[in-house]
Amino acid sequence: MTSTDFSNRRWWVGLCGIGVASFLACVLVDFLYFDSSSLISGDEARFLGSAAGLLAHGQFRVGADVAWEMPGTAIFFAAVTAPGLAAPVAAIRIANALLVAGQAVLLGLLAARLFRDRLAGLAAALLGGFYPYLVFTQGMALSETPFDFLLVAGLLAVCHWRDDGARIGGRMAVAVAILTAATYVKGTLTILAPLLVAAGAVGRRPWRDVARILAVASLLFAAMMSPWWARNAILLDTFVPFTTSSTMNFYMGNSPNNPGVATYGPDLPDDWAIDHGVALEAIPGELDRYDAFRDRAVAFIRADPAAFVRRALVKFAVFWNIFPNAPAFQGPLYRWAGAATFGPVLMLALVCAGWWRRRWADLLGFYIVIVYVTALYTLTIPSIRYRLPLDPLLIVLASFPLSVLIRQAMRFADRATPLRSP
């Protein structure tokens, strides 16, 4: 079954069948598990409010702030709710279910192309299409589902461009565009779009060409981000490349009254209210608030650098925990579901990294995203939800050793002597 031929009809039927089954599973979760009249996360209300304001006034805002977060999620939610065919939350859940199903197909294509193995592709699609964290999160009006879809699509575009010779041209521009769209949805990606494209050329082109590709990709990225930059410069009279909320997360992870590095909301300790956090949140100007959170966090880190390192180690463990961290999800079912899904995926992904150590360049883009996102949330606030964009990448890596195990099991079954009746 190992092949680079993607014209196999049975393989495509299987891949698309997984996508359809994934969509149906997501819809069942949406309508049987989630309450149609209530939201789980406070962030959902914020995204829905921004989308409603965009439809009503044609302007993107988060309350009074103009650049508190990236606009892509609000634009997506406004687009799917605008026809009015269903209640806003129901429409978003159906759209998210389609994204998870489509992402499963993309994961299959990415794994099959990366490892030249159609069985690995089917394994990646199956894991991605029914992965509990992905299926659960799509039922909420959050940025993670559209961001994950675009990140996987962007990495697939880079892989396809790499296999085509990694030349500067239209296919490279498409890869940059998809990754830039992911940046518009979630600022986590920041400047990675051109870096990931350039990483795709490593091992395929001379280093001089890689540098040239990075320069051109950076110019394309800047051109595509320029509408957001120009808007922010006009409204805020300064250059804001991504968001003005990033330093608040930086402060929440480096606050004297949050030594346990709780993530957000009700998980924060009671003495957060007497800390400067609430007072800083009340500062009216978003740029002044941005500066205040940054300055307080930096001052706290400078006062005790060793404690900063200790907190970073705790946050690293929280970020990569195989069990859910939130108090509301500490029941046996949630803990076993987390350990039984993420645990094996993480282990198999590590096996793949060791197996492919001599071909590290093929996986360089994956490693860049994983290391960067881990470092980002080790510096700020850790959460399994914030780790979610890495899970599809880990699923792709896990699919290769999983396909090897499947083949070994099939060979063992073929060699087994059947029992004869007396």
N, C-alpha and C positions, 0 to 999 in steps of 0.2 A: 504493500500500500504506500510505501515511501515513494514520492514522486513530486516533480515540479510541475506536472501537467495539471492545469486547473479546468480542463474541459470534461472531466469525468462527471457524467450526468448523475450517477447515484450519489456521488459525494456532495454535489450541489443540492440534491433533493434532501439528503440528510442534514446538511447545514441549514437550509431554509426551514426544514421541519423543526429543528431545534429553536430557531427564531420564533416561529409561530407558537410553539409550546411555551416558550418563555413569556411571550406576550399574554397568553391565556393565564399563566400562573400569576403574573403581576396583576392582571385585572381581578382575579379571584382574591388575591390578598387585599387589593384596594377596596373591594366591596364587602368582603367578609370580615376583615380585621379592622380596618380604619373606620372611624366614625365620620360620616359625611358632614356632620354639622360642627365638628370641632377640629382644632389644629393641635399638633403635638409640640411643636417648637415655636418659640416666640419669633424666630427668624422667618417663619412662614408668613406671619402677618405683615412683616416688613416688606418682603418680596411682593406679596399680593397688593399691598398698598402702593408700592412703587409702580407696579404694572397698571393698577387702576388709574393712578395719576397720569401715567403716560398716555393712556387711552383718552382720558377726560380733557387733559390740557396740552398734550403733546410735548411735555417737559419731563425729564427724568429728575426725580428728587427722592431723597430718603429723609422724610420730615422736612426740615429747612435746609438740610445739607445737600450740596450739589455733586460732591465727589466722594461721599462716604464709602461707597462701594462701586464696583464696575457695573455698567448698565446692561450687560448681555442677558442676564437672567430675567430682568424686568421686561426687556424687549421680547424675549421668547414667550414669557407668560402672557404678555399683552397680545401677542400674535395668536396664541392658541385659545384665548378666551374671547377675543374680539367677535368671532362669528355668533356667539351666544347660543350654540347648539346644546350646551350643558352648563350646569353651575360651574363657576370658575375653578373650584378645587377639583371637581370631577373631570373637567376638561384637561387640567394640568396632569392629573394622574394618568389619564389615558395617553396623553402625549409622552409622559415619562415612561410608561410601559412600552410604548413603541420604541423609545430610545434604548431601553435596556435590551429589547429584542434585537434591534438593529446593531447594538454594540456586541451582542453575542455573535452575530454573523461576522462583524468586523474582527473580533478576537480570533474567530476561526480562520479567517483569511490571513491575519497577521501571523499567527503561529505557523500555519501551513507554509507561508512564503518565507518566514524567517528560518524555520528548521527544515524546509524542503520535505515536509511530511504531512500528508493529508490527515492521517490518524491523529497527529498532534493538534491539527486544526479542529477536528471534531471534538477532541477532549477539551480544548480551550473554549469552544463555543458552548459545550454542555456545562462546564464549570461556571462560565460567565453568565449564562442565561438563567441559572437557578441558584446562584450564589446568594445566600440569605441576606447579607448586608446590602447588596445591590438591589435585591427584590424589595426589601423593607424600605430602604431610603427612597426609592422611586415613588412611594406612596405619600411623600411629603413634598410640599412646594418649596424646595431648596435648590441651591445652585449646583449641588454635587452631580446630579444625574446628567444634565446637559453638558457640564464641564467634562465629566468622565468620557462621554460619547465623543466629544470633539477632540479630546486628548488622544484617545485610541485611534480615531480617524486620522489625526495628524501624524501619528507615528506610523500608521499603515501607509500614508502618502509618502512619508520619508523613505520607508522600506521599499516601496515600489519604485520611487525615483532612484534610490541607491542601486537596485537591481538593473535599472535601465542605463546605468553608466554614471550617475551622479554628475550630470552636466548642468550648467547654468541655462535655464530655459523655463518654459511654461510649467512643466511638472514641478520644478522646484518652487515656483511662485505659488502653485496650488497648495503645496505643503506648508509654506509660510503663511498663506491666507487662513488655512484651517487652524493652525496653531495660534495665530493671532486672534481668531474668533474665540478660541478657548480662553485667551487672555482677557477678552472683553467680558466673558462670563464670570471669570474668577481671577482676581489679580495675583493669585498664588504663583502663576507661571512667570510673572514679571518679564524678564529679558530672555527667557529660555528658548523662545521660538526660533530665532536665528541660530542659537547655539546647537539646538537639536538637529537642525538641517545640516549645519557644518559637521556635526558629529557623524551624520549619515555618510559623509564623504570620506571619513577616516578609514584607511585600509583599502579604499577603492581609487583614490586620486592622490597625486603627490601633495606634500604638505603646502607647497606654494599654491596649488589649486584650492586646497582646503581653506587657506587664508582668503583667497579671492572669493570663494563661495560665502564665507562668513561675512565679508564686507558687503556683498550684493544682497544677501539675505537680511542683513541689518538695515540696509537702506529700504528694502521692501517693507520690513517690519515697521520702521519709522513712518513710512508713507501711510501704511494702513492704520497706525495708531494716531496719526496726526489729527483726525477729526476730534478724538477725545482730548488730546493735548490742547488743541486750539480752543475748544469749548471751555475747558478748565481755566486756561489762561485768560479768556475773556471774562468769565464769571468770578474768578478768584484773584485775578490780577497777578498770578504767579504760575510757575510751571509745576503742575501736579501730574506725574507720569501715570499713576495708577489710582490709589485711594488715599483718603485722609483718615481712615479708621485703623490703619496698620499699627500705629504706635499705641493705640489703646490696648490691642492684644499683647503688644510688647510689654506694656506696663502691667497688665493683669498677670503675666507670667513672671514678673520681676517686681513684686510689691512686698513691702515689709509685713503686711497683714494678710498675705496669701502664701505662707511658707509651704503649704501642702500642694501648691500649684494646681488647685482646683480649676476647672476649665471656665465655666461661665454660669450665669444665672443663679438658680437656687443652690447649686453646689458650692458657691462661694461661702467662706466662713462668715459668721455673724459680724465679726469686727470689720468686715469690708466697709460697712456703712460709716464707721468712724475714721476710716482711712481717707486719703485724698481722692480715692477713686470716684466716689459720688460727687464730690465737689468739682472735680475736673470734668466730669461728664456734663455738669451744668454750665460750663463755659459756653457762651453763645456762639462765638466764631469758630468754625470748624478748623481753620488753620491755627488759631490760638490754642484750641484743644489739642490738635496734633502736636504742637510744640511742647505743651505742658506735659502730656503723657510721656513723650520721648525724654524730656529733661529729667523727670522724676525717676524714670526707669534707669537711665544712665547713671544718675547720682547714686541710686541704690546699689547698682552693680559695682560701681567704683568703690563704694564704702566697704564692700566685702567680696572681693573677686572669688575667694575660695567657696563661699556659699553659692555664688552664681554657678560654679562648676558642679557643686553637689545637686543643685536644683536641676541643672541640665541633665544629669544622669537619671534623676527621678523622672523627668519629663520624657526622656528617651524610653525608659521602661514602660511608662504609661502609653506612649504613642504606639509601641510595638506589642502591647499586651494581647495575648490570645483570648483573654476573657473581656467582656464588656466592662467599662469603667464606671458608667453612670449608675448611681444608686437604684434608679428605677428598673434597671435591667440586671439585677443580681440574682434572680431566681434560677433554679437549676436548669430549666429549659433554655434560657438565654445563654447561660454560661457554657452548657454543653454544646449548644448550636454554634457558638463562637469558636470554641476550642476544636470542635470536630470539622469545621470548615476552614477557618483561617490557619489553624495549626498545621494541617497537612499541606496546604497550599504554600505556606512559608517554608516548610521543610523541603518540599520538592523544588521550590524556586532556588533555594540555596544549593541543592544538589546540581541543578542545571548550571548555576554560575560556576561551580567547580568543574563540571563536565566540559563546559565551553570556555575554560580559562584561556586556551590558546587562540580562541576566536573571539576575544573580548571586544574587538572593534564592532562585531555584528550586534552586540548588546549594549554598546556604549550609550546610546540614547536612553535606554531603560535605566542604566546605572546613574546617569546624570539626574534624571527626574527623581529617582528614589533617594539619592543622597541629598539633593537640594531640598526636597520637601521635608525630609527628616530633619535636616539642619534648621530649616525655617521654623518648624513647630517645636523643636527643642529650645530655640531661643525665645519663643513666644508662649503659646498655651497649647498643650497636647490634647488630642481627642481622637478616638477611633474614627469618628466622623471625618475629621480632617485627613486621616490616613486613607480614606476610601478611594481617592484617585489612584493610589498606588496598587490597590488590590487587583484591578484588571491587568496591570503589568505583571504582577506576581503570578496571576493565573496563566498568562502566556508562557512565562518561564517554567511554571510547573507542568505545563502540558507536554513538554518534551520527555522528561523522565517518566511521566505517567503513561505516555504512549509506549515507551520501552517496557514498562511493567505489564501493560495490556498485551503486548506481543508475546512476552515471556509466558504469561498465563495461558494465552491461546496455544502456544507450542506445547506447553505442559499438558493441556487438555487433549491435544491431538495425539500425544505419545501415550497417554494413559490407556491401559488395557481395559476394555469394557468387561463388566461382570457378566458371567454366563449363568443362566438359570440351570439348576441341577436337572 
